[in-house]
Amino acid sequence: MEQARLYDYLIVGAGLFGAVFARQAFQSGKKCLVIDKRPHKGGNIYCEDIDGLRVHKYGAHIFHTSQKEIWNYVNRFVEFNRFTNSPLAYYKGKLYNLPFNMNTFNRLWGVVSPEEARIKIEEQRRKYASLPEPANLEEQALKLCGEDIYQILIKGYTEKQWGRSANELPAFIIKRIPFRFTYDNNYFNDEYQGIPKGGYNLLIEGLLKDIEVKLNTDYFENRSYFDHLADKIVFTGCLDEFFNYECGPLEYRSLRFEHEQLEIVDFQGNAVVNYTEREVPYTRIIEHKHFEFGQQPFTIITREYPKAFAAGDEPYYPVNDSLNTAKVKKYKEKAAQFPHLLLGGRLAQYAYFDMDDTVEAALDLARRESLF
């Protein structure tokens, strides 16, 4: 007779997905153990507190959603502020508003009315209208927006992000380019948006309150032990690693962060400035105090450098080409053979998720597990 397991769920990963699922399981009376190889909870939304200024250690995270249910859910654990994401693009000494709106068009061409902007965009696109089905990202972008926007705001940034020339990237990476014919600099169209007051750590602490968590604990270093601890495993790590790369390694792009404290009040006057020149090695500079309207007499900035993924790096962006898609399909077919295994999150699902997508996916899995 098999001995009873100590836990109902072993949750591998104390990031947002794991924390939301653990909360639902805990509230349903299930016994959970959450483990994470990092020395902190929160995964990539973890913030380091430096003299009251919270630094997004793994890149900028702005919560946004159009789903009231998701917004209400996260607000149960922490109150959000009114931060609105209004990034800028820096190119050869000039700043342009993102997303592409009337402020952008005015800066590019001097146009002041939506009609003038539409005429200018169509004029730019007309030159490439006769191109056949775009064979790569460059052709796709030129056909969608024309030369100026592509060269100034898309080409260099994209090539840095993916580590290859735009004419070597698949066209489907840019399915559309949104143009807004208003002077609104809000990057997101979502109804709800903000940063937790006090930082994301408060959200994670609220989700994991009273739940057993073990940090500095690598599932793969003692896999046989952990596999027998719980009735089910919720795995949020790399899909290919779980199956020992049997169908081949999946490709990712990674990032390197360079944090710097400056003894000045304000460095760039905005939370996020993208650097779209190919010659500038980083893709953006984040100034963390602007996420929470900080009044500290100093500031902290982070330069974000894209890099090729190597062993030991954090995998940030899946490379969703046909080769990797085929591998993912094989891995998911293998996963279906293990009824005790539940996969969730951006790594286990090999998908780029926004935070609201992550919360929604974790709640959906909890519903399928009858944890409501």
Secondary structure, DSSP 8 states (H G I E B T S, - for coil): -----SEEEEEE--SHHHHHHHHHHHHTT--EEEE-SSSSSSGGG-EEEETTEEEETTS---EEES-HHHHHHHHTTS-B-------EEEETTEEEESSS-HHHHHHHH---SHHHHHHHHHHHHHTTTT--S--SHHHHHHHHH-HHHIIIIIHHHHHHHHTS-GGGS-GGG-S------SS---S---SEEE-BTT-HHHHHHHHTTTSEEE-S--GGGGHHHHHTTEEEEEE-S-HHHHTTTTT----EEEEEEEEEEESSS-SSSSSEEEE--TTSS-SEEEEGGGGTT---SSEEEEEEEEEE--TTS---EE--SHHHHHHHHHHHHHHTT-TTEEE-STTTTT----HHHHHHHHHHHHHHTT--
